[in-house]
Amino acid sequence: MSKNKSRESVKVVVRCRPLNRKEEPNGPAGGIVQMDLRLGQVILRNPRAPPSEPQKTFTFDAVYDANSKQRDLYDESVRPLIDSVLAGFNGTIFAYGQTGTGKTYTMQGVWLDPEKRGVIPNAFDHIFTHISRSQSDKQYLVRASYLEIYREEIRDLLDPNHGSARGLELRESPETGVYVQDLTSCVCKSLKEIEEVMNVGNQARAVGATDMNEHSSRSHALFLITVECSQPGPDGRKHIRVGRLNLVDLAGSERQTKTGVQGDRLKEAAKINLSLSALGNVISALADGRSGHVPYRDSKLTRLLQDSLGGNAKTVMVATLGPASLHYDETLTTLRYANRAKNIQNQPRVNEDPKDALLREFQKEIARLRAQLNHRRWRSKQKKDQLEGEGWERDGDEETEGEEEEVEKEAEEYMKMEEQRLEKEKEAIREDQSMLAEEKQRLLGEKEKMMGDLRKQQEAAEQLTAKYKAMESKLLVGGKNIIDHTNEQQKMLEIKRQEIAEQTRGEREMQQQMLVQDEETLELKETFTSLQQEVEAKTKKLKKLYTKLQCIKAEIKDVNDEHVRSRQELEQTQNELTRELKLKYLIIENFIPPEEKNKIMNRLTFDPEEDQWKLKSLVPAESESLQMKKRPVSAVGYKRPISQHARAAIATGHHSRYRVSVWVIGLVNLFIPRVWNTCFQKAAFKYLHAIKELLKVWNTENPFFSIHSYY
């Protein structure tokens, strides 16, 4: 029995927002993005290209235009994923796109408006509605966590002191994969409780205003839901399966020239772009399939999404677009990444105990063999009936209520008659004197066994009757059990809605396949009655191939332009970081004593798990043999310990304390610049040289003080 190694592609859907008031006067009416909802295609037109240049077409699992509703996207693209999570799979939904294209609206929406509720609140409602309507023998445990990645630092949004607390660390284990250490997890018993958890986290999330978006997300947010289900199996024991759902709201990619950010907002944008660039590299490496190395460790975002991209999860990617001609380059980049993500293959599996999984596989195999055996028995019986000339029919008429009662009475009478017959046979065996004792005991044992089987059949019939009556009592009679009836109707409504969504999705896939097959079929079925027809057909085909060639050339040019833009943005970020690094080096070289610098350098260690440098603690760990030096005892006759330098000063008749503190503090306060430039640097060194000359004079009068120990 081989393991199930079914692979599944990442599901990619695209959504385009409507034009806003600032964008409507500029560019063509309706924007540069057109969508074919029936075929799942996005058509992008370059506003700077001549009319003869062909438009770019991308095909996805589903597309949603500016008139689409939140509920349509959820029912068609997200609901099957949530059902899989409730069945024990891992699932991930993440929104990707330029800043201001509607990622947060798609994921969260307007909570108080039922028509505008996003993916996250609809998922909450879906999970708890499913739990409330599940069977009574199932037990559920729902836990929720909320975190953000702000400037490559993981913050717990449910921690009241998350602003001042240190960033959380990522860990990895063979059992659970990548996880966040010490992340707060809240047990949620109702829809209201999990919504409260979400609201608390949203209030703590980093949000800021830019020229493109008044409420721009300045961090990547991940809401994690764990659903554990305990259900008794055929063996009577409880079996547990765990489903994990990751709801990811990514920050948008930004260009400083368009957003106009400065200061801290610029640093945030640099970190956001770097992490999204790492995500794009991971998508490209996985889509390529030939790359042996996937750079998950380039960013904390990609490490957290490791199971979702190429792992054991079912994943839905929602790419959001802006239709304005001003954002053509960003829209094209988003469509390219989304198109690559379609080729990523995951291997989803149910999270359960390996013994439970093996038991389930055996049960499936047994059921298959039983069905095969029953089929063979039915076929042999049918052949036998045909040979004997007997007709094998099945009465399809439904029995009336009176007939059912008559059948029950006949069954009871049959049971009583069988009991009486068995009792008479037992008495006859006991009274028969000619029978041997051993034979008599054997026959009595057989009769007792038959009596026991008869009682079991009677008990089973009684249980079936009780179950039938219990089901019958749930029928609506004069307004009774209206809640159960309503729940059943809602279940049926959801099933029908899901069937419609599945049918729509199947129709779209068939349309896409037919479109491809039609082109191939036309080429195969082409027949010509004259040379003129063949010339016309070949000319038409040549024009089509030439159009494809032009599209590929334009594609190559766009890719090169995109590469140049990305390189320029990275170079700009590198220059800013280099400038900041030089400033800090200048401060260290001129205002930090060399011995203090060496102490800090000796404490530096590289953590390969976190991929960053860290400082060792000043206090050694208990496991280390190093001991902190004891504080020196007080000098005899003095109130406090006295250093050797102070003793030398006392011997020469000078005061041993507080001689140069004012000078040092003054120097430090004077030469820590807020903005360092070349002119200030020259002036600073000039004044520093003058102060050094003054201190040399002081040194001649006070030999215990040396300027070289400080600079």
C-alpha positions in Angstrom: 0.0 0.0 0.0 1.8 3.1 -1.2 1.7 6.4 0.4 -0.5 9.1 -1.1 1.9 11.4 -2.9 -0.7 13.7 -4.7 0.7 17.1 -5.5 -1.3 20.2 -5.9 -0.5 23.6 -7.5 -0.8 26.9 -5.7 -4.1 28.4 -6.6 -3.8 32.0 -7.9 -6.6 34.4 -8.3 -6.4 38.1 -9.4 -8.5 41.0 -8.2 -8.6 44.5 -9.7 -9.8 47.5 -7.7 -11.8 50.4 -9.3 -10.2 53.7 -10.2 -10.1 56.3 -7.5 -10.9 60.1 -7.9 -7.2 61.0 -8.3 -6.7 58.4 -11.1 -9.9 59.0 -13.1 -8.8 62.2 -14.9 -5.4 60.6 -15.9 -5.3 57.8 -18.5 -8.0 56.0 -20.4 -11.5 55.4 -19.1 -11.7 52.2 -17.2 -8.0 51.8 -16.8 -5.4 49.6 -18.5 -6.7 46.3 -17.1 -9.4 44.2 -18.7 -10.7 41.0 -17.3 -12.5 38.0 -18.9 -14.3 36.4 -16.0 -15.5 33.4 -18.1 -12.0 32.4 -19.2 -10.1 33.7 -16.1 -7.9 36.0 -18.2 -6.3 39.4 -17.4 -5.5 41.6 -20.4 -3.0 44.4 -19.8 -2.4 47.2 -22.2 0.8 49.3 -22.2 -0.3 53.0 -22.2 3.1 54.1 -23.6 3.2 51.6 -26.4 1.9 52.2 -30.0 -1.5 50.8 -30.8 0.0 48.1 -33.0 1.8 46.5 -30.1 -0.2 43.4 -28.9 -1.7 43.4 -25.5 -0.4 41.1 -22.7 -2.7 38.2 -21.6 -2.4 36.2 -18.4 -4.6 33.2 -17.4 -5.3 32.4 -13.8 -7.6 30.1 -11.7 -10.1 32.9 -11.3 -10.3 36.7 -11.8 -12.4 39.3 -10.1 -13.0 42.8 -11.6 -13.9 46.1 -10.0 -17.6 45.1 -9.7 -16.9 41.8 -7.8 -18.2 41.2 -4.4 -16.4 40.0 -1.3 -18.7 37.0 -0.9 -18.1 35.9 -4.5 -14.4 35.7 -4.0 -14.8 33.9 -0.6 -17.3 31.3 -1.8 -15.5 30.4 -5.0 -11.9 30.6 -4.1 -11.5 30.5 -0.3 -14.3 28.3 1.1 -12.8 25.0 -0.2 -9.5 25.9 1.5 -11.3 26.5 4.9 -13.1 23.1 4.5 -9.7 21.5 4.0 -8.3 23.1 7.1 -11.3 21.8 9.1 -10.5 18.3 7.7 -6.9 18.5 9.1 -4.9 20.1 6.3 -2.6 23.2 6.5 -3.9 26.2 4.6 -2.6 29.6 3.6 -4.2 32.6 2.1 -2.0 35.7 1.3 -2.6 38.9 -0.6 0.2 40.2 -2.8 0.4 43.4 -4.7 1.5 47.1 -4.9 0.6 49.4 -2.0 -2.9 50.8 -2.3 -4.4 48.1 -4.4 -6.8 46.6 -1.9 -4.9 43.9 -0.1 -6.1 44.8 3.4 -9.6 45.4 2.1 -9.7 41.9 0.5 -8.3 40.2 3.6 -10.3 42.2 6.3 -12.8 44.5 4.5 -15.4 46.4 6.6 -16.3 44.3 9.6 -19.6 45.9 10.4 -21.0 45.6 6.8 -22.0 42.0 6.0 -21.6 42.7 2.2 -18.1 44.1 2.6 -16.6 41.6 5.1 -13.3 40.3 3.9 -11.7 36.9 3.9 -10.7 36.8 7.5 -14.1 37.6 9.1 -15.8 35.3 6.7 -13.3 32.5 7.6 -14.0 33.1 11.3 -17.8 32.7 10.7 -17.2 29.6 8.5 -15.1 27.8 11.2 -17.4 28.4 14.1 -20.6 27.7 12.1 -19.1 24.4 11.0 -18.3 23.5 14.6 -21.8 24.4 15.9 -23.4 22.1 13.3 -21.0 19.2 13.6 -21.9 15.9 15.3 -22.0 15.7 19.0 -19.2 13.1 19.2 -16.7 15.6 17.8 -14.8 18.0 20.1 -12.9 21.1 18.8 -10.2 23.3 20.2 -9.5 26.6 18.4 -6.4 28.7 19.1 -5.4 32.0 17.6 -2.2 34.0 17.3 -1.4 37.3 15.7 2.0 38.6 14.7 3.6 41.2 12.4 7.0 41.5 10.7 8.1 45.1 11.2 11.5 46.0 9.7 12.6 42.3 9.8 11.6 42.0 13.4 8.8 39.7 14.6 6.4 41.3 17.0 3.6 39.6 19.0 0.5 41.8 18.4 -1.3 40.2 21.4 1.4 41.1 23.8 0.5 44.3 25.7 4.2 45.3 25.8 5.0 44.4 22.2 6.3 47.9 21.4 9.0 47.8 24.0 9.6 44.1 24.0 12.4 42.4 22.1 11.6 40.8 18.8 10.6 37.1 18.8 12.8 34.4 17.4 12.2 31.8 14.7 12.8 28.2 15.5 12.5 25.0 13.4 11.8 21.5 14.5 11.2 18.3 12.5 7.7 17.8 14.0 6.2 21.2 13.6 8.5 22.9 11.0 9.2 26.6 11.4 7.5 28.3 14.4 7.8 31.5 16.4 9.1 31.0 19.9 7.1 32.4 22.9 4.3 33.6 20.6 1.0 34.3 22.5 -1.8 31.8 21.7 -5.4 32.5 22.8 -8.0 29.8 23.1 -11.2 31.0 21.4 -14.6 29.5 22.3 -16.8 31.6 20.1 -16.9 33.9 17.1 -17.0 36.9 19.4 -13.8 35.9 21.2 -11.8 35.4 18.0 -13.0 38.7 16.6 -11.9 40.4 19.8 -8.4 38.9 19.4 -8.3 40.3 15.9 -9.4 43.8 17.0 -6.7 43.9 19.8 -4.0 43.0 17.3 -5.2 45.5 14.6 -5.0 48.3 17.2 -1.3 47.4 17.8 -0.3 47.0 14.1 2.1 49.5 12.5 0.1 51.7 10.0 1.2 55.0 8.4 0.2 57.5 5.7 1.9 57.9 2.3 1.1 59.8 -0.9 -0.5 56.6 -2.4 -2.4 55.3 0.7 -3.7 57.1 3.7 -3.8 53.9 5.8 -0.7 52.1 4.4 0.3 48.9 6.2 4.0 49.3 7.3 4.4 45.6 8.2 3.5 42.1 7.1 0.7 40.7 9.3 0.0 37.0 9.9 -3.1 35.7 11.8 -2.6 32.0 12.7 -5.5 29.8 13.5 -5.1 26.2 14.8 -8.2 23.9 14.8 -7.8 20.6 16.6 -10.6 18.0 16.2 -11.1 14.9 18.4 -13.4 12.2 17.0 -13.9 8.6 18.1 -12.8 6.1 15.4 -14.1 2.6 14.6 -11.9 1.2 17.3 -13.6 3.3 19.9 -10.6 5.4 20.6 -10.4 9.1 20.1 -8.3 10.3 17.1 -7.0 13.8 16.8 -6.3 15.8 13.6 -5.0 19.3 13.5 -5.6 21.9 10.8 -3.6 25.2 10.6 -4.7 28.3 8.8 -2.4 31.2 8.0 -4.1 34.4 7.0 -1.4 36.8 5.6 -1.9 40.5 4.8 1.4 41.6 3.2 2.6 45.1 3.1 2.7 46.6 -0.5 5.7 47.1 -2.6 6.6 50.8 -2.8 8.6 53.3 -4.8 9.9 56.3 -3.0 9.3 58.6 -5.9 5.6 57.8 -5.8 4.9 57.4 -2.1 7.1 60.4 -1.1 8.1 58.8 2.2 11.1 60.0 4.2 12.8 59.3 7.5 11.3 56.2 9.3 8.8 55.6 6.6 11.6 55.3 4.1 13.4 52.8 6.3 10.2 50.8 6.6 9.7 50.9 2.8 13.3 49.6 2.3 12.7 46.6 4.6 9.3 45.9 3.0 10.8 45.9 -0.5 13.7 43.7 0.6 11.4 41.1 2.1 9.0 41.2 -0.9 12.1 40.8 -3.2 13.1 37.7 -1.2 9.5 36.4 -1.6 9.8 36.9 -5.4 13.1 35.1 -5.5 11.5 32.1 -3.6 8.6 32.1 -6.1 10.9 32.2 -9.1 13.1 29.4 -7.7 10.1 27.1 -7.0 8.4 27.9 -10.3 11.6 27.2 -12.2 11.9 23.7 -10.8 15.5 23.3 -11.9 17.0 25.3 -9.0 18.4 23.1 -6.3 18.5 25.9 -3.7 15.4 27.8 -2.6 16.4 31.0 -0.7 13.9 30.7 2.2 16.4 32.1 4.7 16.8 35.4 3.0 13.9 36.9 4.9 11.8 36.0 8.0 8.7 36.3 5.8 9.8 33.6 3.5 10.8 31.4 6.4 7.3 31.7 7.9 5.8 30.9 4.5 8.1 27.9 3.9 5.4 25.3 4.3 2.9 27.3 2.2 5.3 27.6 -0.8 6.5 24.2 -1.8 5.6 22.5 1.5 2.6 20.5 2.8 -0.1 23.2 2.7 -2.9 24.1 0.4 -2.3 27.7 -0.7 -4.3 30.5 -2.3 -2.6 33.6 -3.6 -4.7 36.7 -4.2 -2.9 39.1 -6.4 -4.3 42.7 -6.3 -4.0 45.2 -9.1 -4.4 48.9 -9.7 -6.0 49.8 -13.1 -4.4 53.2 -13.4 -1.9 53.8 -16.3 0.5 55.5 -13.8 1.1 52.1 -12.2 1.6 50.0 -15.3 5.1 48.8 -14.3 4.0 47.7 -10.8 0.8 46.0 -12.2 2.9 44.1 -14.8 5.4 43.0 -12.1 2.5 41.7 -9.9 1.0 39.7 -12.8 4.4 38.2 -13.6 4.9 37.0 -10.0 1.4 35.6 -9.9 1.9 33.8 -13.2 5.0 32.2 -11.8 3.3 31.2 -8.6 0.9 29.0 -10.6 3.8 26.6 -11.2 4.6 26.0 -7.6 3.8 22.5 -6.5 2.8 21.6 -2.9 2.2 18.2 -1.3 -0.7 18.7 1.2 -1.4 16.0 3.8 -3.6 15.6 6.8 -2.0 16.4 10.2 -2.7 13.4 12.3 -1.0 10.6 14.2 0.9 8.3 11.9 -0.9 5.4 13.4 -4.3 7.0 12.7 -3.2 7.6 9.1 -2.1 4.0 8.7 -5.4 2.8 10.2 -7.4 5.0 7.8 -5.4 3.6 4.8 -6.2 0.0 6.0 -9.9 0.9 6.4 -10.0 2.3 2.9 -8.4 -0.9 1.6 -10.8 -3.1 3.5 -13.8 -1.1 2.2 -12.5 -1.5 -1.4 -12.0 -5.2 -1.0 -15.4 -5.6 0.6 -17.1 -3.7 -2.3 -15.2 -5.9 -4.8 -16.3 -9.1 -3.1 -19.9 -8.0 -2.9 -19.8 -7.1 -6.6 -18.5 -10.6 -7.5 -21.2 -12.3 -5.3 -23.9 -10.2 -7.0 -22.6 -11.2 -10.4 -22.5 -14.9 -9.6 -26.0 -14.8 -8.1 -27.3 -13.0 -11.2 -25.7 -15.7 -13.5 -27.3 -18.4 -11.3 -30.7 -16.8 -11.5 -30.4 -16.5 -15.2 -29.5 -20.2 -15.5 -32.4 -21.3 -13.3 -34.8 -19.0 -15.3 -35.8 -17.0 -12.3 -36.4 -13.3 -12.6 -34.4 -11.1 -10.3 -36.4 -8.0 -9.6 -36.4 -5.4 -7.0 -39.7 -3.9 -5.7 -39.4 -0.2 -6.0 -42.7 0.6 -4.4 -42.6 2.5 -1.1 -44.3 0.9 1.8 -47.0 2.8 3.5 -47.1 3.5 7.2 -49.7 0.7 7.8 -47.5 -1.8 6.0 -44.5 -0.9 8.1 -46.4 -1.5 11.3 -47.6 -4.9 9.9 -44.0 -5.8 9.1 -42.9 -5.0 12.6 -45.7 -7.1 14.1 -44.8 -10.1 11.8 -41.1 -9.7 12.9 -42.1 -9.8 16.6 -44.3 -12.9 16.1 -41.5 -14.6 14.2 -39.1 -13.9 17.0 -41.5 -15.4 19.6 -42.2 -18.4 17.4 -38.5 -19.1 17.0 -37.9 -18.8 20.8 -40.8 -21.2 21.5 -39.5 -23.7 18.9 -36.0 -23.6 20.3 -37.3 -24.1 23.9 -39.3 -27.1 22.7 -36.3 -28.6 21.0 -34.2 -28.1 24.2 -36.9 -29.9 26.3 -37.0 -32.7 23.8 -33.3 -33.2 24.0 -33.3 -33.2 27.8 -36.1 -35.8 27.9 -34.5 -38.1 25.3 -33.0 -40.9 27.4 -31.5 -42.8 24.5 -29.1 -40.0 23.6 -25.6 -40.0 25.0 -24.7 -37.4 27.6 -21.9 -35.8 25.4 -24.2 -35.6 22.4 -26.9 -34.1 24.6 -24.6 -31.4 25.9 -23.4 -30.6 22.4 -26.9 -30.2 21.1 -27.9 -28.1 24.1 -24.9 -25.9 23.6 -25.8 -25.3 19.9 -29.4 -24.5 20.9 -28.1 -22.0 23.5 -25.9 -20.4 20.9 -28.9 -20.1 18.5 -30.9 -18.5 21.4 -28.1 -16.0 22.0 -28.0 -15.1 18.3 -31.7 -14.6 18.3 -31.6 -12.3 21.3 -28.8 -10.3 19.6 -30.9 -9.9 16.5 -33.8 -8.8 18.6 -31.7 -6.2 20.4 -30.4 -4.9 17.1 -33.9 -4.6 15.8 -35.0 -2.7 18.9 -32.0 -0.3 18.6 -32.8 0.3 14.9 -36.5 0.9 15.8 -35.5 3.4 18.6 -33.1 5.2 16.2 -35.9 5.3 13.5 -38.3 6.8 16.1 -35.8 9.3 17.2 -35.2 10.5 13.7 -39.0 10.5 13.1 -39.5 12.7 16.3 -37.3 15.4 14.7 -39.8 16.1 12.0 -41.6 19.4 12.3 -44.9 18.9 14.1 -46.7 22.1 15.1 -43.5 24.2 15.2 -41.4 21.7 17.2 -37.6 21.5 16.6 -37.5 24.5 14.3 -33.8 25.0 15.1 -32.8 21.6 13.8 -34.8 22.2 10.7 -33.3 25.6 10.1 -29.8 24.2 10.5 -30.5 21.4 8.0 -31.8 24.0 5.5 -28.7 26.2 6.0 -26.4 23.1 5.5 -28.2 22.3 2.3 -28.0 25.9 1.1 -24.2 26.0 1.8 -23.8 22.7 -0.1 -25.7 24.0 -3.1 -23.7 27.2 -3.0 -20.5 25.2 -3.0 -21.7 23.0 -5.8 -22.5 26.1 -7.9 -19.0 27.5 -7.2 -17.4 24.1 -8.1 -19.5 24.1 -11.3 -18.4 27.6 -12.2 -14.8 26.7 -11.6 -15.1 23.5 -13.7 -16.7 25.4 -16.6 -13.9 28.0 -16.6 -11.3 25.2 -16.6 -13.1 23.5 -19.5 -13.3 26.7 -21.4 -9.5 27.3 -21.0 -8.8 23.7 -22.2 -11.2 24.0 -25.1 -9.5 27.2 -26.2 -6.1 25.5 -26.3 -7.5 22.3 -28.0 -9.4 24.2 -30.6 -6.2 25.8 -31.9 -4.5 22.4 -32.1 -7.5 20.8 -33.8 -7.8 23.5 -36.4 -4.2 23.0 -37.4 -4.7 19.2 -37.7 -7.9 19.4 -39.7 -6.7 21.9 -42.2 -7.3 20.7 -45.8 -6.9 22.8 -48.9 -8.6 22.5 -52.3 -6.3 25.0 -54.0 -3.0 26.6 -53.7 -4.6 30.0 -53.0 -6.4 28.6 -49.9 -3.1 27.1 -48.7 -1.3 30.4 -49.2 -4.0 32.3 -47.3 -3.9 29.8 -44.4 -0.1 29.8 -44.3 -0.1 33.7 -44.4 -2.6 33.8 -41.5 -0.6 31.4 -39.5 2.6 33.3 -40.3 1.0 36.5 -39.0 -0.1 34.8 -35.9 3.4 33.5 -35.3 4.8 36.9 -36.0 2.5 38.4 -33.4 3.7 35.8 -30.9 7.3 36.6 -31.7 6.6 40.3 -31.1 5.0 39.5 -27.8 8.0 37.4 -26.7 10.3 40.3 -27.7 8.3 42.8 -25.8 8.3 40.3 -22.9 12.1 40.1 -22.9 12.3 43.9 -23.1 9.9 44.3 -20.2 11.9 41.7 -18.1 15.1 43.6 -18.8 13.5 46.9 -17.8 12.1 45.3 -14.7 15.5 43.9 -13.8 17.1 47.4 -14.3 14.5 49.0 -12.1 14.9 46.4 -9.4 18.7 46.8 -9.5 18.4 50.6 -9.3 16.1 50.3 -6.3 18.5 47.9 -4.6 21.4 50.2 -5.4 19.6 53.1 -3.9 18.8 51.1 -0.8 22.5 50.0 -0.6 23.7 53.6 -0.9 21.5 54.7 1.9 22.6 51.9 4.1 26.2 52.6 3.2 25.9 56.3 4.1 24.4 55.3 7.5 27.1 52.8 8.1 29.9 55.4 7.4 28.3 57.8 9.8 28.3 55.2 12.5 31.9 54.2 11.8 32.9 57.9 12.0 31.3 58.2 15.4 32.9 55.0 16.6 36.4 55.9 15.4 36.3 59.4 17.0 34.2 59.2 20.1 34.4 55.6 21.4 37.5 54.6 23.3 39.4 51.7 21.6 39.3 49.5 24.6 35.5 49.8 24.8 35.2 49.1 21.1 37.4 45.9 21.5 35.2 44.8 24.5 32.1 45.1 22.3 33.8 43.3 19.3 34.8 40.4 21.6 31.2 40.0 22.7 29.8 39.7 19.1 28.7 36.3 18.0 26.9 35.2 14.8 23.7 33.2 15.2 23.2 31.1 12.1 19.6 30.2 13.1 18.6 33.9 13.1 21.2 34.9 10.4 22.3 37.9 12.4 25.0 39.1 14.8 24.2 39.2 18.6 26.0 40.4 21.7 26.9 38.0 24.4 25.5 38.7 27.9 27.9 40.5 30.3 26.9 37.9 33.0 28.1 34.4 31.9 25.6 31.6 31.9 25.5 29.2 34.9 26.7 26.4 32.8 30.0 28.2 32.0 32.9 27.9 34.3 33.7 31.6 34.2 33.0 33.6 37.3 32.4 37.3 37.7 35.2 39.0 39.6 34.3 40.0 43.1 34.1 43.6 44.0 37.4 44.7 45.7 37.2 45.3 49.4 37.5 48.8 50.8 41.0 50.2 51.3 42.1 50.4 54.9 41.2 53.8 56.3 39.0 54.8 53.4 35.3 54.6 52.7 35.6 53.0 49.3 38.0 50.9 47.1 40.7 53.1 45.6 42.3 52.3 42.2 46.0 52.4 41.5 45.6 55.6 39.5 43.8 57.3 42.4 46.6 56.3 44.8 49.2 57.8 42.5 47.2 61.0 42.4 46.9 61.2 46.2 50.7 60.6 46.4 51.4 63.6 44.2 49.0 65.8 46.2 46.2 66.0 43.6 42.5 65.3 44.1 41.8 61.8 43.0 38.2 62.1 41.8 35.9 64.1 39.4 38.8 65.8 37.7 38.1 65.2 34.0 34.4 64.1 33.9 33.2 67.6 32.8 35.7 67.7 30.0 34.8 64.3 28.7 31.0 64.8 28.9 31.4 68.2 27.1 33.4 66.6 24.4 30.9 63.8 23.8 28.0 66.2 23.8 29.8 68.5 21.4 30.8 66.0 18.8 27.7 63.8 18.4 26.2 65.2 15.2 22.5 64.9 14.2 23.2 65.3 10.5 26.8 64.6 9.4 28.1 66.3 6.2 31.5 67.2 4.8 31.6 70.8 6.1 30.6 69.8 9.6 33.2 67.1 9.5 36.0 69.5 8.7 34.8 72.0 11.4 34.5 69.2 13.9 38.1 68.0 13.4 39.3 71.6 13.6 37.7 72.2 17.0 38.8 68.7 18.2 42.4 69.6 17.4 42.1 72.9 19.3 40.7 71.1 22.4 43.4 68.5 22.2 46.1 71.3 22.3 44.4 72.8 25.4 44.3 69.4 27.0 48.0 68.9 26.4 48.7 72.0 28.4 46.5 70.5 31.1 48.4 67.2 30.9 51.7 68.9 31.7 50.2 70.3 34.9 48.3 67.2 35.7 50.4 64.1 34.8 47.8 61.7 36.0 45.4 62.5 33.1 46.3 61.3 29.6 44.3 62.3 26.5 45.5 59.2 24.6 43.5 56.9 26.8 40.3 58.5 25.5 41.0 59.3 21.8 
